[in-house]
Amino acid sequence: MSLPQISVTREALLVDGKVTPIRAVSYSISYPGVANRREVPLSIIDNDFRDIKAAGFNAIRSYEPWPFEILDLLEAHDLYLIESIVHIDDSTNFDSEEELREIIDRAVSVVRLHRCRKSVLLWSLWNDAPFNWGTAGGNVVSRYSETTVTTFLKRLYNAVKAIDSLHPITASNVVNARFFEIGMDVVDIIGINTYLGIYDWVTQSYSHQLGEELVLRLKNLSDKYGKPIWISEMGFATVPSMNNQSHVIPQQIRLVSLNGFIGYSIFQWHDDWSKASMQSDAPLHIEANWGLRDAYRRPKPGFDNVVEAIQKPQGILASKNNDTIEWKAVISNQSDIFKGAQLLDDFSYSDNESLRLAYSDKSLGYAHAYFSLCKSTEDGKNALKIRFVPEDYGSWLLASKKLSIPIDISKFTTISVRGRSAGKPLNVSLCFRLRDGRVFRSIPLPFSMQETTTYLLPISSLLPDWLLNGRGSLLDLGQVFQTGEIDHFGFRINDVANFETPGAVSDIVIESAMLLK
């Protein structure tokens, strides 16, 4: 059996001399009610691979080495594999020679076994570098130094290359983390995990404009290293969400296919309930709901649109709107709709630890913020100015105040906020805490312009803290504000995964905030 001849140029991946864009989907071996992944019936996996091929994918990305019987199924369905051959995370001791040798031994043993399989397209050496999201200490470059981590990764790469020079080597890094370029000078193909255009994780809010801005940055990154890039993770979660996959994923496919990248992997084929530690009941946690199909392999709404985009990316039209979330911008504060509004603009804010804790949401990122008052450009009143300096991916800050007189929010229908960005783009959510302790957050408002904008946001679109943490349902929102007074009000400045630059100063000016009847 002859193996495909795989090579890499600055612009393309070639298989047997033919340019071959990667159209991959990430795949996890799991099924509801099956606790041990090794016990998932091969018939289920076989059906999955058949449907993956029929959808138009030509490759699958794994997150672990797979046994021969699964490689046999891949080859039966004429699918390629981007195979993760070893696991590295923030618990890895990059100072340990013994641990490095053990990792090299594991990686090399997989490569020796699989290097003659025709399904193997690329080897993948790590995922999510620099590993901000782990629970063993986070960003490894910050902890071990750039030189130490680079040496570790380079020795791993050299060991794999020494026994198999035929397959290119890739790995996946998280865009915008501090030191997120670690290892890019090591691999043959740069992999980037970035959910193009999604600028807020928990609400999955999407902006085509911001996706285009990120594409330009990544193309510059490819020029810097003289290597091709593939988007090793992109996609869209379906719980919770104000959009759906039929809108976002085709736009992501368009951005990748028409801008010189060598391919993509959509995360993922089916929902993986095991990520929320549940095997038989559908969890509402966002991490368990990224599939194009649900855990029982039933296609989700929008699946046909995604398949059409995979098969005919050139036919996708660019999104004309910045988002499909439920807000709108108005030109002036002088409209009749503002008569009798309840003002919330007595700005005297600081970072509020108690409200931050009410979210039960730990941020692994780090940021500096400075608060000051400035004159509004429109009416000369004091406005709140927040200078936000993100130092790592995932950083966020919550500025809030305690209201002198609690307000019954059920008497109002709309929130108005007026502000502008005076530097790098940011997105800002309005936050409320009710006297009974419930905490609510609006969908994000993207301040990516220099001019002042007034946003109108329906109160009914507020998301409660228990929903953000995966414990609720959008269907319950009709009961949210039948009773309840707010006693804290504030703004959350969010991580902007697609265009935030560590260390770059961003200024946001909030000129007014009102509740409208």
Secondary structure, DSSP 4 states (H G I P E B T S, - for coil): -PPP-EEE-SS-EEETTEE--EEEEE----BTTB-SGGGS-HHHHHHHHHHHHHHT--EEE-SS---HHHHHHHHHTT-EEEEE-----TTS-TT-HHHHHHHHHHHHHHHHHHTT-TTEEEEE--SSBT-TT-SSSS-HHHHH-HHHHHHHHHHHHHHHHHH--SS-EEEEEETTSTTTTTTTTTSSEEEEE--TTEEETTTTEE-HHHHHHHHHHHHHHHHHHT--EEEEEE----SS-SS-HHHHHHHHHHHHHTTT--EEEES-SB--GGGGT-SSS----GGG---SB-TT-PBPTTHHHHHHHHH-GGGPPPP-SS--SS-EEES-TTSGGGTT-EE------EE-HHHHHHTT----S-EEEEEEEEE-TTT--EEEEEEEEE-STT--EEEEEEEEEEEEGGG--EEEEEEEESSS-EEEEEEEEETTS-EEEPPPEEE-SSS-EEEEEEGGG-EEHHHHTT---GGGGGGTTSS-EEEEEEEEEPP-TTT--TT--EEEEEEEEEEE-
